[in-house]
Structure formats: structure tokens, C-alpha cells
Amino acid sequence: MKTPLLPANTAFWFLAPALILIVVFFFLPVAASLLLSFTDFDIYALGDHERLRFVALDNYLRLLGDPLFWTALKNTLYFVLVGGPLSVAVSLGAALLVNHRLVRFKGLFRSLLFLPVVTTLVAIAVVWRYLYHPRYGFLNYLLGLLGLDTVDWLGDPDWAMPAIILMAIWKNFGFNMIIFIAGLQSIPVRLYEAAVIDGASTWRQFRHITLPMLAPTFVFVTVITMIGYFQLFAEPYVMTQGGPANSTLSVALLMFQEGFRWWNLGYAAAVAFTLFLIILTGTVLQLRLRRREI
Amino acid sequence: MAVFSEKPIKTLLLHLALIAAVIATLFPLFWMVSVSLMSSAEANRFPPPLLPAAPTLEHYRMLFSRLNLAAYLLNSTLIATSVTVLSLLLNSMAGYAFAKLRFKGRDRLFRLLLASMVIPAQVAMLPLFLMLKEMGLVNTYSGVIVPGMASIFGIFLIRQYALSIPDSLLDAARIDGAGEFRIYRTLVLPLCKPILVTLAIFTFMGTWNDFMWPLIILTDSDLYTLPVALANLLGEHVQDAELMMAGSVLTVLPVIILFLVLQKYYIEGLVLGSVKE
């Protein structure tokens, strides 16, 4: 039996409150952001809107010539392209372990490994700042125990981003782990049973059953992780303020500084919109690439 | 146990690996609690002590007595609760409409909403700030609450769940003469209870943990939420590891407890929100 077509206004009253809010507080600002990026909106315009001028693509041209933007973009790409795949790999590894048929107390292990996901990023960044302390931090103590050289984690431009990546993996892997576990559980057991009868090794089962069957999960996980990682902000804000030597300055942090510290809102909007275009390109590319593979 | 007799060594190794992973995962949290209970400067020792020599609550006391922490706790609770209650109502109405009320252009509108989830929130923040400034909402609770009152993800989650409500049930109620709003209130909401709990946890935690937007919109320290206050505190007390850890414990503890109590809903909702697209 089909639902009768209701008078359109019934649905309207159910949808209107949420949709009006989303339009007013999300879609409208996004569109305004594009317009803003074509103006020289700055601290003077903030006080007196008469001073606002249309500058066409000036902000974008300035962006292309701004070494700070390129540094921020390079750092963000580092975080996305190194941190992202590592996060996904750790998530998959954890999911395979927890979901292994010989493992007992699956629920308990899953919950404990998931715990960092629900924690507050700012608080965690504070904790890791102290774990990374060059003299009293626990990480260097461990390195010392293993007979390795200690590292000035957050003070060395070469190590600051890896340190942030390590923390991000710890904080985030549980999320994708849960999604991978759900994906693994949806693979029919009879596929493995057939493989065992055919004498396929564990590795071959993983390579030829698990991985292909997980492909849709992979697409979802990589796209979600990439979108999230491109928005890197709180970690460098709390742990390094973008330093040392701008080695952890991210695009979102640059936008925040330009927009809300120096009140160059026009320029900051251009930074934000460029970030959006990069994320959009990345997402479309990923989906295209995967579609061809499958 | 049959499981253990089958491949004892492999089983043991798997469990050892898992226990090692759990220890590595929980260590930073354990260390946070441990250091927060140490007396001043005990953490600045080498090698770093694992447990406090004489546990003390002095840093917690200091946070409440001198650093206004009770106010931040209250701000965070108030904001997260308001956003949760309001968004639950609005998102469930919209999600139900997308799942069960047929109207022209429904699926196209829904796809448009889904596609716009790739737009990062940061893109909206600059004009949103200017807009809220015009509305006089900068540096108010409302400035944090209002933009969070409806979310595309929330609508999506409710819709996915509401799809499973049988149409015959709704039609029966309609034939009995129930109004659409009454059907929603007395039939749909109770049926959606599990997903409403899930969305409530997601929204509460998301708002509680959110940093960038409150940082932008709240300029007066009296209104700070815990994460903003904590980041601010770090500027002045970066040498006081024990104090900062105590602040971190108080920020993280409520969401950890909430998760541990309601984890069944949380994890099921996460799977529903991701796999059944």
C-alpha cells in the first residue's frame, strides 16, 4: 500500500524549521563567503561598511603569491596524505584484530579502543603537549629506555607535524575501526569457508576476499577521513600555535588568524573558499578513482 | 573452551596484541588522571613518575576556587544541553518528513542536502560571524546555540532510521483521523527512540567538544566553554602540568562517562550513519 500523497503544506511544516535554520545559518553564509572573498573587507570595513570595495580576484591573486599560504597548504597536505592513510591503516589493523574469530570479549576491546574518539580534542592536545615534553615527557623517557635519541617533538620543525599526526591517529583510529568492523561483519562467512576448502592461505583470503569486499567501506572511510583531516585546526592551535617556523601552520589556522586575529575577512574568505575547492576536488577524485576500480 | 583448544598459541598472541593496543590507547588518559593528582612540580621529574607519591586534589580545588571552572562547566553543560534538545526536535521532524511524507522534489532536496556535507563548516564561519554580529549575538550563549539547532547529519540519521517505520501503521492512524503532528508525536517519536538517544549523544558530545566556533563567537571569558577556557588557561599556566591535567580531566570526564553509559546507542548509530547509505 502506498502512502497517499499528502497536501504539500504538511511536509512543509515539518521541514521548515530545520531547513530555514540550515539555509540561514549555513547555505547563506557559504554563499556570502564567496562574495566576501571578492571584497577587501578588513578591520576598517568592520566599523564602517562604506569602506567595503569590490576587488574581484585580488584576494586569490594575493593568495597565490603568499608564501605563508603555500606553507600552510603544504603542511595540510602533509597531514592529509601521510596522517590520513596511516590512520586508516591503523583502524583497519585494529578492526581485524578485534573482529578475529578467535578473540573473546570483542565488545570490551572495541569500547576501550574507541574511547579516545569521544574525548575532547583540546584537552587531549593539552595532555599530549606534556607527553611530548622534551625533558619530562613520557615519550622521550620511553625512547631513552629503548636506547634511542630523544626528540624535541614539538620544538623541532621536522618533528612537529609527525608528532601531531601521531596524536591524531591515536585520537581518531577508533572511529574508522568501528566502521571497518561493521564492514567485516557484513562479509558472508561462506566465502571464507569456500576459500579454506580450496586451501587458500590467510594472506590470500585477506587479499582476495576481505579487501575487495571492504571496498565500499574503504571509499566511505577515506573520503570522511580526508574531509576531516583537511580541516586541521585545534591540534596546532593548542599544541604549537602553528610553529615552530610555521611547520604546523594549517590552512584552517591561517584562515582563523587572518580572519579573526587580523580581521582581514575578505582575504580569509578567499583562504576558506580555496580550502573548500581543494576538499571538493579531493572528494570527487577519490570517488571517481574508486568507481573505476570497483 | 572450544575456541581456546583450537589454536591456543594464535589465540594467546591475538589477545596479547589487543591488550598491548589497549594499554597504548588508554595510557595518555591514565597519565592525565595520574598527573592531575600529583603535588606541584612532581611531574617535572625525571624519570616521569607513573603514580603520584601522595595523591592530592589541590589542583582541582584551585580550578574551582580561583580559576572559575564551575562557571565553564555550567556554560558547557547549558550550551550542549540546549543544542541537544532543540536540534533533536527540529532534526527529528525534518528527518521524519524526508522518510515518510511524500512531497514533490523530496528526493532531490535530500540529495542536495547530503551533497552539501562536503562543505567544511569553516567556509561559513566568517560571514556567520558578521551576521551574528548584526543580530547582536556575538558573545552570547545564543551565538553558539543557534547555528547548531539543525544539522544535515542529524536529519540524515533520523531519516535512515524512520524509513523502517511501516507505512501501514501511519496510514492506520490517518484513517482513524489522527492529525499529522499527532502521528509524529505519539507514533513516530516513540518508535524512533533508539535513534533519538543516539543523536542526542552525538549532538551533546559534538557541542561539548567543539572548539573553533565557541572560540570565535565568545569573547568574554565569563561565557567560555570548557575547551576554550582550557586553551586559554594553557597560555597562562603552561608550566603547571598538574593543573592543566586536572582541567583536562574535568573537560573529558563527562563525555567519557556519557559514552560508557550509552555506548550501545552510540556505536549502533555510528554504523547506521555510515554503512546503510
Interface residues (C-beta under 8 A of the other chain):
Chain A: M1 K2 T3 P4 L5 L6 A8 T10 A11 F12 W13 F14 L15 P17 A18 L19 L21 I22 F25 F26 F27 L28 P29 V30 A32 S33 L36 A94 L97 V98 H100 L102 V103 R104 F109 R110 S111 L112 L113 F114 L115 P116 V118 T119 T120 L121 V122 A123 I124 V126 V127 W128 R129 Y130 L131 H133 R135 Y136 G137 F138 Y141 W170 G174 F175 I178 I179 A182 G183 S186 T217 F220 I224 I227 F230 Q231 F233 A234 Y237 V238 A252 M255 F256 G259 F260 L265 A268 A269 A272 F273 L275 F276 I279 L280 T283
Chain B: V3 E6 K7 K10 T11 L14 H15 A17 L18 A21 V22 A24 T25 L26 F27 P28 L29 W31 M32 V35 A43 N44 R45 F46 P47 P48 L90 N91 M93 A94 Y96 A97 F98 K100 L101 R102 F103 K104 R106 L113 S116 V118 I119 P120 A121 Q122 V123 A124 M125 L126 P127 L128 F129 L130 M131 V146 P147 M149 A150 S151 I152 I155 D167 S168 L170 D171 R174 E180 F181 Y184 M205 W208 N209 F211 M212 I216 L226 P227 V228 L230 A231 L234 A241 M244 M245 G247 S248 V249 T251 V252 V255 I256 L258 F259 L260 Q263 Y266 I267 L270 V271 S274 V275 E277
